[in-house]
Amino acid sequence: MASNKFVVLPSTTSALVPDHLTIFRFAGAITAKGVLEGYLLGIDFAKFFLKHITGTPLSITDLQDVDPELTQNLIWVLENNPDDLCATFT
């Protein structure tokens, strides 16, 4: 399923930015302030990120925002017998 939707999620390379945690805290504070004041922010956070920060249990489908193809492949393996592929995982 192709989508033009952009989602916000932490970068895997954010640790390379000096003082990145301060930037995250600032972005979080601005976002929280907007939510508390009732402003429509127009930010689409990745589903797995929202679930993580709210303490909601994650599922395999939450990976969809990050890697749709990997998600579909993992779901296929869960729903089918991978022995039919004659593949070994070493």
C-alpha positions in Angstrom: 0.0 0.0 0.0 1.6 3.2 -1.1 1.1 6.3 0.9 2.1 9.9 0.8 1.8 10.2 4.6 4.8 11.5 6.5 5.2 10.4 10.1 7.5 11.8 12.8 9.7 9.4 14.6 13.1 9.6 16.3 16.1 9.2 14.0 18.4 6.3 14.5 21.3 8.7 14.0 20.2 11.3 16.5 22.9 10.4 18.9 25.4 11.9 16.4 23.9 15.3 17.1 25.6 17.1 20.0 23.1 17.7 22.8 20.4 15.7 21.0 18.5 14.9 24.3 18.1 18.6 25.0 16.5 19.0 21.5 14.2 16.1 22.1 13.2 17.5 25.5 12.5 20.9 23.9 10.4 19.4 21.1 8.5 17.3 23.6 7.8 20.3 25.8 6.5 22.4 22.8 4.3 19.5 21.7 3.0 18.9 25.2 2.3 22.6 25.6 0.4 22.7 22.3 -1.7 19.6 23.3 -2.5 21.0 26.8 -3.5 24.4 25.3 -5.8 22.7 22.8 -3.8 23.7 19.6 -4.1 21.5 16.5 -0.4 20.7 15.8 -0.7 18.8 12.6 2.0 16.3 13.6 1.5 12.6 12.7 3.7 10.6 15.0 4.5 7.0 14.1 2.0 4.7 15.7 4.8 2.7 17.5 6.2 5.9 18.9 2.9 7.0 20.3 2.2 3.6 21.8 5.7 3.6 23.4 5.4 7.0 25.1 1.8 6.2 26.3 2.8 2.7 27.6 0.5 0.9 25.3 1.7 -2.7 24.3 3.3 -2.9 20.8 2.3 -5.4 18.1 4.0 -6.5 14.9 1.8 -4.2 12.8 3.2 -1.1 14.6 6.3 -1.6 12.5 4.3 -0.6 9.4 5.2 3.1 9.7 8.9 2.3 9.6 9.2 -0.6 7.1 6.0 -1.7 5.4 7.7 -4.5 3.4 9.4 -6.0 6.4 6.1 -5.8 8.3 4.2 -7.7 5.6 7.0 -10.3 5.4 7.0 -10.9 9.1 3.2 -11.2 9.2 3.4 -13.8 6.3 5.9 -15.8 8.3 3.6 -15.7 11.4 0.6 -16.8 9.3 2.3 -19.5 7.2 4.7 -22.4 7.5 8.2 -21.0 6.7 9.5 -24.6 6.4 7.9 -24.7 2.9 10.5 -22.2 1.9 13.4 -24.6 2.6 15.3 -21.7 4.1 17.6 -21.8 7.1 18.2 -18.9 9.5 21.8 -18.9 10.8 
